[in-house]
Amino acid sequence: MDQFWADAVFLHWRIPVAAAARYMPPGVEPDEIDGSTWVGLIGFRMVGAGLGQGMPVPYLGSFTEINVRLYSRGPDGVRGVVFVTLDASRLAVVLAARAFGINYVWSRCRPTGEKAGAVGGERFGYDVRRFRGRASSSFSVRPDRTAAAADPLSLELTARYGLHTGLGGRTLYVPNTHEPWRLFPAEVVHLRDSLVAAAGLEVSGPPESVLFSPGVQTQFGRPGVPAARLERRRVPRTGKTLDAGWTPA
């Protein structure tokens, strides 16, 4: 499935490894980055999602998504993410994803902010309110485009090329390929969030890492079962190779 992730906002907090461990599928452990494991609150606009490399699916292929995610390492050593919740504004997408074990939630989601030249400067953010329950989130950031965010922490929190999930008692790894994010440091303009707490995770204070990216083109591959050894796979369109310790399901 091809899709473009636009105007991505990344907010991250450090959390205890034990807090993340209970969300990991069997055989998967929390991944530690800069001495900690992390929880991320990420918002972006999904644009033009479609099966294979064909035409985007009309209407259903474009929507707003806000997710709460953790960082994972499979039994083969391959690193990924575990989505605790994903809020999206397309009910059909939510139902289809849940059938594959991915915890989507149907919510009213919309992008917010101002483009360059607006009073107060350029801002990007997202609002989400769930149709069931009281959980909601509203956040926005002001990116600094004068210098790229190329520090190791920023890269490690965003350069994730697959997800771990559980389905039918098995742990699956779903590979994802894309060019490196174009990342910029950002400052929080406002943040009112209860999605992280609703997911059962506790954070306090402002996020330690705040990043913005205009987006990347991505492609999901076929889900597989994590293997006992690492193999190499070639990334479509780039010629790069990445560790991919999985075998087709």
C-alpha positions in Angstrom: 0.0 0.0 0.0 1.4 3.4 -1.1 0.6 6.5 0.9 1.9 9.9 1.6 2.3 11.2 5.2 2.1 15.0 5.2 2.7 17.7 7.8 3.8 15.2 10.5 4.1 16.5 14.1 6.2 14.3 16.5 5.9 14.8 20.3 7.9 12.4 22.5 8.3 11.7 26.2 10.6 9.3 28.1 8.8 6.5 29.9 9.9 3.5 32.0 10.7 0.3 30.1 8.2 -1.6 32.3 5.4 0.8 31.3 5.9 0.0 27.6 6.6 -3.8 28.1 3.0 -4.7 28.7 2.0 -3.4 25.3 4.5 -5.5 23.4 3.3 -8.6 21.4 4.8 -11.9 22.3 8.5 -12.1 21.7 8.9 -8.3 21.3 10.6 -6.0 23.7 10.6 -2.2 24.2 13.5 -0.6 22.3 15.7 1.8 24.2 16.8 5.0 22.6 19.2 7.4 24.3 19.0 5.3 27.5 15.2 5.2 27.7 12.1 4.0 25.9 9.7 6.5 24.6 6.0 7.2 23.9 5.1 9.3 20.9 2.1 11.3 20.1 2.2 11.8 16.3 -0.3 13.6 14.0 -0.2 13.7 10.2 -2.4 13.9 7.1 -2.7 10.6 5.2 -2.8 11.6 1.5 -3.6 9.3 -1.5 -3.4 5.9 0.1 -3.9 3.1 -2.5 -3.2 -0.6 -2.9 0.2 -1.4 -4.5 1.6 1.3 -6.7 -1.7 2.0 -8.4 -4.2 4.8 -8.2 -5.1 6.2 -4.7 -8.4 5.1 -3.3 -10.9 8.0 -3.7 -12.1 9.6 -0.4 -11.0 6.7 1.8 -7.4 7.2 0.9 -7.0 10.6 2.4 -7.7 11.4 6.1 -6.2 12.7 9.3 -4.5 10.3 11.8 -3.2 10.8 15.3 -1.4 7.9 16.9 0.1 7.0 20.3 3.1 4.7 19.6 5.9 2.8 21.4 9.2 1.6 20.2 9.9 -2.1 19.7 12.6 -4.6 19.0 11.7 -8.1 17.7 13.2 -11.4 18.6 15.3 -11.1 15.4 16.7 -7.7 16.5 14.6 -5.8 13.9 13.4 -2.5 15.3 9.9 -1.1 14.8 6.9 0.6 16.5 3.9 -0.7 18.4 0.8 1.3 17.9 -1.1 1.6 21.2 -4.0 3.6 19.5 -4.5 5.2 16.1 -7.3 7.8 15.8 -8.6 8.3 12.3 -11.6 10.0 10.7 -12.6 7.3 8.2 -14.8 4.6 9.7 -14.2 2.1 6.8 -10.4 2.4 7.3 -10.8 1.9 11.1 -12.9 -1.2 10.6 -10.5 -2.7 8.0 -7.4 -2.0 10.1 -8.9 -3.5 13.3 -9.6 -6.7 11.4 -5.8 -7.0 11.0 -5.1 -6.4 14.7 -4.2 -2.7 14.5 -6.0 -0.7 17.2 -7.6 2.1 15.2 -10.3 4.3 16.8 -13.0 6.2 14.9 -12.7 9.9 15.9 -13.3 13.4 14.6 -9.9 14.4 13.5 -8.7 17.6 11.7 -5.5 19.5 10.9 -5.0 22.9 12.4 -2.5 25.7 12.1 -1.3 28.5 9.9 1.0 28.5 6.9 4.1 30.7 6.4 3.4 34.4 6.5 0.6 34.2 9.0 0.5 36.4 12.1 2.5 34.6 14.8 4.4 32.5 12.2 3.9 29.1 10.6 2.1 26.5 12.8 1.0 22.9 12.3 -1.2 20.9 14.6 -4.1 18.5 15.0 -7.4 18.3 17.0 -9.0 14.9 17.7 -12.1 13.9 19.7 -13.3 10.4 20.0 -16.9 9.5 19.2 -17.0 7.1 22.1 -15.5 8.1 25.4 -14.1 11.5 26.5 -10.5 11.2 25.2 -9.3 14.1 23.1 -6.2 15.9 22.0 -5.3 19.3 20.6 -1.7 20.3 19.8 0.3 22.5 17.5 3.9 23.3 16.9 6.0 26.1 15.3 8.8 24.5 13.2 12.2 26.1 12.8 13.2 25.6 9.2 16.5 27.3 9.5 18.3 24.1 10.4 17.5 20.4 10.0 17.1 18.1 13.0 19.8 15.6 12.3 20.8 14.6 15.9 20.9 10.9 16.7 17.8 11.1 19.0 15.6 12.8 16.4 16.6 10.3 13.7 16.1 7.2 16.0 12.6 8.3 17.0 11.4 8.8 13.4 13.5 6.3 11.2 11.3 3.3 11.9 10.7 0.9 9.0 8.0 -1.4 10.2 5.5 -2.2 13.0 5.0 -5.1 15.3 1.5 -6.3 16.1 -0.3 -9.3 17.3 -3.0 -11.2 15.4 -4.5 -14.6 16.2 -1.9 -15.4 18.8 1.0 -14.7 16.5 3.3 -11.7 16.3 3.5 -10.1 12.9 6.0 -7.6 11.5 4.7 -5.2 8.8 7.6 -3.6 6.8 7.4 0.0 5.7 9.9 1.7 3.4 10.4 5.4 2.7 13.2 8.0 2.3 14.6 9.6 5.4 12.2 12.2 7.0 13.0 15.8 6.3 13.0 16.8 10.0 13.0 20.2 11.7 13.1 21.1 15.3 9.9 22.7 16.6 8.5 24.4 19.7 5.1 23.6 21.2 2.5 26.3 20.7 -0.2 24.6 22.7 -0.8 21.0 24.0 -3.9 19.6 25.7 -3.9 15.8 25.5 -5.7 12.9 27.1 -5.0 10.3 24.4 -1.7 9.1 26.0 -3.4 8.8 29.4 -6.4 7.0 27.9 -3.9 4.5 26.5 -2.8 3.7 30.0 0.5 5.6 29.9 1.6 8.4 32.2 3.7 11.3 31.1 4.4 14.6 32.9 5.7 18.0 31.7 6.3 19.1 28.1 7.6 16.6 25.6 11.4 16.3 25.5 11.5 15.9 21.7 9.4 18.1 19.4 9.8 17.6 15.6 8.1 18.6 12.4 8.3 17.1 8.9 6.6 18.2 5.7 6.2 14.5 4.9 7.4 11.4 3.0 6.0 8.9 0.5 5.8 5.5 2.0 5.0 1.9 1.0 3.9 -0.9 3.3 4.9 -4.4 2.4 3.5 -7.9 3.2 3.1 -8.8 6.8 5.4 -11.5 8.0 6.4 -13.5 11.1 9.7 -12.3 12.7 12.5 -14.7 11.9 15.3 -16.0 14.0 17.9 -14.4 11.9 18.4 -11.1 10.0 18.2 -11.0 6.3 18.7 -8.0 3.9 16.0 -6.5 1.7 16.2 -3.9 -0.9 14.1 -0.8 -0.5 11.9 -0.1 -3.6 12.9 2.9 -5.6 15.9 3.8 -3.5 18.3 0.9 -4.0 19.1 0.9 -0.3 19.0 -2.2 1.9 17.7 -2.5 5.4 17.7 -5.2 8.0 14.4 -7.2 7.7 14.2 -10.2 10.0 10.9 -11.5 8.9 9.4 -14.3 6.8 6.2 -13.9 4.8 3.1 -15.0 6.8 
